[in-house]
Amino acid sequence: MTLLPKTLAALLLSAGLVQAGGPSLVLAIGGEPETGFDPVMGWGSYGNPLFQSTLLKRDTDLATTPDLATDWRLSEDRLTWTITIRDDVKFSDGSALTAQDVAFTFTTAKAAAGERDLQVMKGAEAIDAHSLRITLTKPWITFAETFYTLGIVPAASYGPGYGRNPLGSGPFRLVSWAEGEQMIVEPNPVYYGAAPPFGKLTFLFTGQDAGLAAAQAGVAHLVSVPAQLAEALPPKFRAVRARTVDNRGLSLPFGLPAERQGRQTGHAVTADPAIRRAINLGIDRSLVVDVALHGHGTPAFGSVDGLPWSDPQDRVAYDPEGALAVLDAGGWRPGADGIRVKDGLRAGFRIHYPAADATRQALAETAAELLRPLGIEATPVGGSWEAIGRVMHSEPVVFGFGSHSPWQLYSIFSSDLGGVGWANPTYYANPKVDALFARAQSAESLEASYPLWAAAAAEFGLQKDNAWAWLVNLDHVYFVSDCLEIGPTQTEPHGHGWPVTATLAQWRWSCE
């Protein structure tokens, strides 16, 4: 048996959870939030908020199912949502959850200006105890994504410190949290849904190595592991690979060098359509998956592969000969050292990645090696996110995205968001795309908007603008105890939060 680190063993002994089996689970899936478990500050935006309820949910097929909401309707002018909520909901302290709490949560989240798409909200007000009205400043169908991700907080007690001591109406309530070490939760006794199948959950925050050690010792029952450790399967565990839209790709600054808003933007090489097209034709994505992810992923052709708002035709086959022909036709000629040159401009650029992220480093280095035979010199450079933020508008970066909302496309490719925070770092701009986005946002429902998002993808994607070079979708790999049945997983979003727990209600312990 692998020995546990002393600090980890002490934590589990104090929780009374060292024995394997029984109704208690130990999970080492990372994702400890810096700002605490506060939905207003972003908690739950990439996965199950656990402590709080949301208006709507998505099932394993990503179809909409009710949570708090029993009815939700958008007015014909697309400016007003009228929502009815359940009348049997209580926070875990026994106080009733009303429409006032929902309106308060939306209003507070907008003022916090966090990660969610709330800036088009004009106001939220309770009509009565169980219905509310949310008004928008303009038609904006992706606002509905907040119904799935924004956990509802209590108006009466919300305030500073909430994130460290969350009170919600979700299936679990917090028992204790030792930051950087572990958190213990138990079922919410007044939860309106089906009772959770486990009497206690312990989340370990002691790092990947310690989590794997806990699984090897038979203590942890579900562990998230990176691709580099995905073959180190402990005895009496199986590997579960969740498919994802947790993607990684190369941003390609879209315009020629310029100064905008006091920052350097654009790149003379990546602004050339022939370079962008050749990169996308000349990178063997399957090889990138094998080399950089040890096979634990899938080739990525866009940021929303396989989701209903993607363009299923937005694909290219690996074609190095075609890439060379594109470069030749574009006027890029091989230089004496093999690197192509056009009008005195050398086909070279740096690829930035966060130095602490081994996966992104491997992707940058693999992509660079694959581009060299094309005569494109890419130089991987590791640094801090702060350093990357200073150059991301003018040099390629290995970025990661992945969301269950078409807002992801808008945030990357809308010209209105060029240089806004981390959105649209390449300053991509195409009037056709902007027009399609506007039509999509004015649709009568999320489902009605999907073909319009896909049409936009046909413009910025691999058949036309080649705006980015997407590389891979990561598999989320979990080591799961043979005694734990977790059923089918969702197509999971970006790895922040705990997306695997979205289906926790269907998990079952199968051992005596």
CORZI-V669536 format. One line per field, one symbol per residue. ss: DSSP state (a for helix, b for strand, c for the rest). phi: phi as a letter, one per 30 degrees, with the letter a starting at -180 (. if undefined). psi: psi as a letter, one per 20 degrees, with the letter a starting at -180 (. if undefined). Layout:
ss=???
phi=???
psi=???
This chain:
ss=cccccaaaaaaaaaaccccccccbbbbbccccccccccaaaccccccccccccccbbbcccccbbbccbbbbbbcccccbbbbbbccccbcccccbccaaaaaaaaaaaaaaccccccccbbbbbbbbccbbbbbbccccaaaaaaaaaccccccccccccaaacccccccbbbbbbbcccbbbbbbccccccccccccbbbbbcccaaaaaaaaacccccbbbbcaaacccccccbbbbbbcbccbbbbbccccccbbbccbbbcccccccaaaaaaaaaaccaaaaaaaaccccbbbccccccccccccccccccccaaaaaaaaaacccbbcccccbbbccbbcbbbbbbbcccaaaaaaaaaaaaaaaccccbbbbbbbcaaaaaaaccccbbbbbbcccccaaaaaaacaaacccccccccccccaaaaaaaaaaaccccaaaaaaaaaaaaaaacccccccbbbbbbbcbbbbbbccbbccccccbccccccaaaaaaaacbbccc
phi=.dddeeddeddddddibdddiidcccbbbiidddcicceecjejdclddidcccdbbcddciddbdbddcabbcdddicbccbccecbcbdddjddcbddddddddddddddhddcdcddddabbddadbbbbcccdaeaddeddddccdddcdddbdlejedcbdbbcddbbdcabceibabcbbeddcddcddedbdabcccbcjddddddddddicdcbbdbdedcdcdddeibbcccddbcdcbacdbedcdeacbhibdbibdddddedddddeddccdddddedddchiclbdccacbeiddcdcdddbbddbdddddddddddiccdddcjddbbhicddbacccbdddcddddddddddddddeddiccccdbcadddddddbddbbdbdcbbkbdbdeedddccdddceichcdhddhdbbeddeddeddddcddaedddeddddddddddddcbdhdbcdcbcddccbcbeddcccidcddddeddibddddcedcdbcccd
psi=pppqqghgghghghikjhpraajqqppnjbkpphjalohhjipihkapighqqrgrrpahjjqpqqehpiqppprhjkippppprqjkpqrijiqqprhhhgggggghhghilbirmiiipgqpqpgahjqrppqqhrpnhihihhhhhoqpqphhipapighimppajaiqqpgqoopjfrppqrqoijpiaqpqiqiqppppkjrgghghhhghjjgqipppqrhhjiilprqkqqppopqrknrprpqnphrqprppkjqprrphgiiphhggghghhipnhhhgggghjkimaqqpiaikpiqijroiimqqqpmhhhghhggghjjoqpahjipqqplippmqrqoqqphiohghghgghggghhhgiikpopopoqarhghhhiiiiiqqqorpaoqjqihggghhiphhjojocjqmhikppohgghghgggghjrirghhighhghhhhhgibiiehlhrnqgqpqpoppppqiippiaqqroqaqjqbmhhihkhhiqqpiq.
